[in-house]
Amino acid sequence: MWMLRRSRVGALALVILVPACTDSNGPPAPRHEDLGSRGPSFTIGSGLTANTLSRTTFSDPADKVFKVKRMTGDWHLEIKSTPALDLAVQSITFGAGGQSGWHSHPGPAFVQVVSGTVTFYESGDPTCTGIVRTIGLEYLDEGGHAHLARNEATEPAQVIATYFAPPGAALRVDEPDPRTCSF
């Protein structure tokens, strides 16, 4: 019963406030799709939950260049950062139809699909061809360009994302819709 009253109060507030926010002397505010070149239109994620599991800064107090190098047989790994790097891990769960919105990362993001199916779209792809990843598969974003992740299935999906970023930087940067995809 309280929810019914609460929703009626919210609806009443909208009826009262929406007309108060319009300027009857001028044209209506532009709709999202009408903005054109006057400004970017950003997309927001929907139907997902992101939980940061950990984040820490790695640095070498004795050297302003942080570096790790390991060679074992034919396997070689080298990580180098000036002056330091943040390593962060997130668990992201997408509900059916959930999507991340167009965004970028300041550094590389290693993404592992741990359940379901996630489709990734790159802003620079004029054909909007999705990169489909299922359980056990990966998606590597090298950073610095816009992309979008979507769960186009009817079941939830989960990914684990590991980010390498400048210390204290935002892990995600919202980006304008590149208008290469019809969704």
C-alpha positions as CSV (number, residue, x, y, z in Angstrom):
1,M,0.0,0.0,0.0
2,W,2.8,2.4,0.9
3,M,4.4,1.8,-2.5
4,L,1.1,2.7,-4.2
5,R,1.0,6.0,-2.3
6,R,4.6,6.6,-2.9
7,S,4.3,6.1,-6.7
8,R,1.2,8.4,-6.8
9,V,3.2,11.1,-4.9
10,G,6.0,10.7,-7.4
11,A,3.7,10.9,-10.4
12,L,2.0,14.0,-8.9
13,A,5.4,15.6,-8.4
14,L,6.2,15.0,-12.1
15,V,2.9,16.5,-13.2
16,I,3.7,19.6,-11.2
17,L,7.4,19.9,-11.9
18,V,7.7,19.0,-15.6
19,P,5.6,22.0,-16.8
20,A,7.5,24.3,-14.4
21,C,10.8,23.3,-16.1
22,T,9.7,24.4,-19.5
23,D,10.1,27.9,-20.9
24,S,6.8,28.8,-22.6
25,N,8.4,31.7,-24.3
26,G,11.0,29.7,-26.2
27,P,11.3,26.6,-28.2
28,P,11.3,23.2,-26.5
29,A,14.6,21.9,-25.3
30,P,16.3,19.7,-28.0
31,R,15.8,16.0,-27.8
32,H,18.8,13.7,-27.5
33,E,18.8,12.9,-31.2
34,D,18.4,16.5,-32.2
35,L,21.7,17.7,-30.7
36,G,23.7,16.9,-33.8
37,S,26.9,18.8,-33.9
38,R,25.9,21.1,-31.0
39,G,27.3,18.7,-28.5
40,P,28.1,15.1,-27.8
41,S,25.4,12.7,-26.6
42,F,26.7,10.3,-24.0
43,T,25.2,7.0,-23.3
44,I,24.9,5.6,-19.8
45,G,25.0,2.0,-18.8
46,S,21.9,0.1,-17.8
47,G,21.0,-3.2,-16.4
48,L,24.5,-3.9,-14.9
49,T,26.1,-3.9,-11.5
50,A,29.9,-3.2,-11.1
51,N,31.6,-4.1,-7.9
52,T,35.3,-3.1,-7.3
53,L,37.0,-6.0,-5.7
54,S,40.4,-4.3,-5.1
55,R,42.5,-1.4,-6.2
56,T,46.1,-0.7,-5.3
57,T,49.1,1.4,-6.4
58,F,52.3,-0.4,-7.4
59,S,55.5,1.7,-7.4
60,D,59.2,1.3,-6.7
61,P,60.4,3.7,-4.0
62,A,64.0,3.2,-5.2
63,D,63.3,3.9,-8.8
64,K,60.9,6.4,-10.5
65,V,60.3,3.7,-13.2
66,F,58.2,0.8,-11.9
67,K,59.1,-2.4,-13.8
68,V,58.6,-6.1,-13.5
69,K,60.3,-8.5,-15.9
70,R,60.0,-12.3,-15.9
71,M,61.4,-14.8,-18.4
72,T,60.9,-18.5,-18.1
73,G,61.8,-20.6,-21.1
74,D,59.9,-19.2,-24.1
75,W,57.6,-17.1,-21.9
76,H,58.5,-13.5,-21.4
77,L,56.6,-10.8,-19.5
78,E,57.4,-7.1,-19.0
79,I,55.4,-4.4,-17.3
80,K,56.9,-0.9,-17.1
81,S,55.3,2.3,-15.8
82,T,56.4,5.8,-14.9
83,P,56.2,6.5,-12.1
84,A,53.6,4.0,-10.8
85,L,50.5,2.1,-11.8
86,D,47.2,1.3,-10.3
87,L,45.9,-2.3,-10.6
88,A,42.1,-2.6,-10.1
89,V,39.8,-5.6,-10.3
90,Q,36.0,-5.4,-10.9
91,S,33.2,-7.9,-11.1
92,I,30.6,-6.7,-13.5
93,T,27.2,-8.4,-13.8
94,F,25.0,-7.7,-16.8
95,G,21.3,-8.5,-16.6
96,A,19.5,-9.7,-19.7
97,G,19.7,-6.8,-22.1
98,G,22.2,-4.9,-19.9
99,Q,24.8,-2.7,-21.5
100,S,27.8,-0.6,-20.4
101,G,27.2,2.6,-22.5
102,W,30.0,4.0,-24.7
103,H,33.1,4.5,-22.6
104,S,36.9,4.2,-22.6
105,H,39.7,3.4,-20.1
106,P,42.9,5.3,-19.5
107,G,45.0,2.2,-19.7
108,P,44.5,-1.5,-20.7
109,A,41.6,-3.5,-19.4
110,F,41.8,-7.3,-19.5
111,V,38.2,-8.7,-19.4
112,Q,37.3,-12.4,-18.7
113,V,33.8,-13.7,-19.2
114,V,33.0,-15.9,-16.3
115,S,29.3,-16.6,-17.1
116,G,26.9,-16.0,-19.9
117,T,27.7,-14.2,-23.2
118,V,28.9,-10.5,-23.7
119,T,29.2,-8.8,-27.0
120,F,31.7,-5.9,-27.4
121,Y,31.4,-3.1,-29.9
122,E,34.2,-0.8,-31.0
123,S,33.5,2.8,-31.8
124,G,35.9,2.8,-34.8
125,D,34.1,0.0,-36.5
126,P,31.7,1.5,-39.2
127,T,30.0,-1.9,-39.6
128,C,29.2,-2.2,-35.9
129,T,30.2,-5.9,-35.9
130,G,30.0,-7.3,-32.4
131,I,32.9,-9.3,-30.8
132,V,31.0,-12.1,-29.0
133,R,32.7,-13.6,-26.0
134,T,31.3,-16.5,-23.9
135,I,32.5,-18.3,-20.7
136,G,36.2,-18.7,-20.6
137,L,36.9,-16.2,-23.4
138,E,38.6,-12.8,-23.1
139,Y,38.4,-9.3,-24.4
140,L,41.4,-7.0,-24.4
141,D,40.9,-3.3,-24.5
142,E,44.2,-1.5,-24.9
143,G,42.7,1.7,-23.6
144,G,42.1,5.2,-25.1
145,H,39.2,4.4,-27.5
146,A,35.4,4.1,-27.0
147,H,33.7,0.7,-26.8
148,L,30.4,-0.7,-25.5
149,A,29.6,-4.1,-23.9
150,R,26.2,-5.7,-24.1
151,N,24.4,-8.8,-22.9
152,E,22.2,-9.6,-25.8
153,A,21.1,-12.9,-24.3
154,T,18.2,-13.7,-22.0
155,E,20.3,-14.9,-19.1
156,P,22.6,-12.8,-16.9
157,A,26.4,-12.6,-17.7
158,Q,29.4,-11.7,-15.6
159,V,32.9,-10.5,-16.4
160,I,35.9,-9.9,-14.3
161,A,37.9,-6.8,-15.5
162,T,41.5,-6.1,-14.5
163,Y,42.5,-2.5,-15.2
164,F,46.0,-1.0,-15.4
165,A,45.7,2.8,-14.9
166,P,47.6,5.9,-13.8
167,P,47.5,6.2,-10.0
168,G,44.1,7.7,-8.9
169,A,42.7,7.9,-12.4
170,A,39.1,7.1,-13.1
171,L,38.8,3.5,-14.4
172,R,36.0,4.4,-16.8
173,V,35.5,7.6,-18.9
174,D,32.0,8.1,-20.5
175,E,32.3,8.7,-24.2
176,P,29.9,10.2,-26.8
177,D,27.9,7.8,-28.9
178,P,29.9,7.3,-32.1
179,R,26.7,6.7,-34.0
180,T,28.1,3.7,-35.8
181,C,25.6,1.3,-34.3
182,S,21.8,1.5,-34.6
183,F,21.1,0.6,-31.0
